[in-house]
Amino acid sequence: MAIAVLFIAGCHRKAAKEGDFTVKDVHIPQTANGMSAKDAEKMPVIEFEKTAYDFGEVIEGERLTYAFKFKNTGKSNLIIYSSEATCGCTTSQPPKAPVRPGESGEITVTFDSKGQKGNVQKRILVGANTYPAETILTISANVTSSK
């Protein structure tokens, strides 16, 4: 009987408001090659102002932050589902909420130069419901000794 009550209650959930995040927002970009041109036009598009940033010369031990700014120029909500750096010295924070068409956002990247030396380059792999599904952001620095 309890199962029946839960089932009935689940069927009467309030419908999502327009613009709310839904499962339909998450496309499978890997299969986009087989989609129609009409469906492809509806996908979100992520356009970064720049995909690489050079901190220049820094002293070992400094923690540096840069915000990669982007805009959703597509026609549906942009959802960033992952943002992973190539090493533990670099972290990234993408927006948690979907980015609506025409809106902007940023991915904040922090680089800890402790233990790094010389010219370093770190990559951040950003996964989103776009085609292609992944974008690579790059930060670089020339780390000098603090002595």
N, C-alpha and C positions, 0 to 999 in steps of 0.2 A: 504494500500500500504506500509506503514511504517513497518508493521508486516512482510510482505513478504520480504522486504529488510533485516530486522534483521535475519529472518530465513535463507535466502540464505547466508548471511555473516557468520552466525554461522556454516553452513555446510562446509565452506571453511577454517576452522581453520587449522593452521599448525600442523602437527602430532608431538607428543612429541618425544624428542630424547631418545635413549636408556639410561636407568638409571634414567630418570626423575621419579618423584613420580606420580603414576597413581592410579586410584581407584582399579585396579586389585591388587595393593600391599596390600590393606587392606583386610585381610581374616576375616572370622567370626570364631574365635577359638572355641566358644561354640559348633559349629556344627562339629568340627573336628573329633569326634568319628565316624561319618558316612563317612568320606572321604577315598579314596583309599590310599594304601600305597605309590603309586607313587605321589599323590598330597601331602601327608604328608611330603615326602622327600623334597619338594620344599619350605616348610615354613621356615621363619626365626627362629633362635634359639638364645635366649639371655643367655649368660653365664657370671655371675658376678664373680669377683675375690673373693669377700666375700659379704654376705648378712646381716651381723651384724657388728656393730662397737661400741666399748666402749670408750668414752672420758675419762674415769677414774674419778678422783676427780676434781671437778670444783667449783669455787666460784660463788654463786648466782649473777646473773646479767651478766655473761659472755655470749657472742655470739660465738658459735663454729660452724665450717664448716668442712664437710668431703665429699669427692667425691667418690661415689661408682662407680668403673670402671667395664666396661663390654665389651664383644666382641660379634658380630653377627657371630655365627658359622654356621648359616643356609645358604640356597641357594637363598634367596630373600631378598628384602629390609626390614629392621626392622623399624617399626614405633611405637614410644611410644606416645600413645594418651592421657595418663593421668598419673599423679604422685601426689598423695594426701596424706597429713599427717593426723594423727588422732587428732591433736589439732592445735590451732592457734600459739603455740610457736615454731612450726617446719614448715619450708618451704622447697620446693624442686624445682629444675630446671632440667628438662630432656633436651636432645638435641631437637632442633626444626626441624631439617632436618632428613630425613630417613638415617639410618645407613646401608650402603651397606654390602653385604656378605664379611666377612674377616676383616671388619673395626671395630674399637673400639670407645667407647664413654664413657660418664660418666653422672651420675645424682648427682648434687651437692645438699647436704642437709645442712640446717642451723638450729641450735637449739639455742633458746634464753632461757637461764636458769632463767631469771627474774621471780620471783614468784614461783619458783620450790624449792622443799626441799627433801632431802634424795635421795634414789635410784629411778631414773626415767627411764622409757623405753618408747620410742615413735616409732610408726610404720609408714612406708610410703608404700602405696599401688600403685604399678606400673602396669599400664595397657598397653599392647602391642599386636600387631598382631601375637602372639605366641600361642603355646599350652603347658601348660595352659595359659590363657590370662592374669593372674595376678601373680605378684611376690611380696612378702612382704620383705621390707628392714627394719632393726631395728637398732636404735641407743639407747645407754644407757649412763647414767652418774650418779655419786654420787654427788649431789649438796649440798655444805656446806654453812653455813651462812657467809656473808661477814664481820661479826663483830668478 
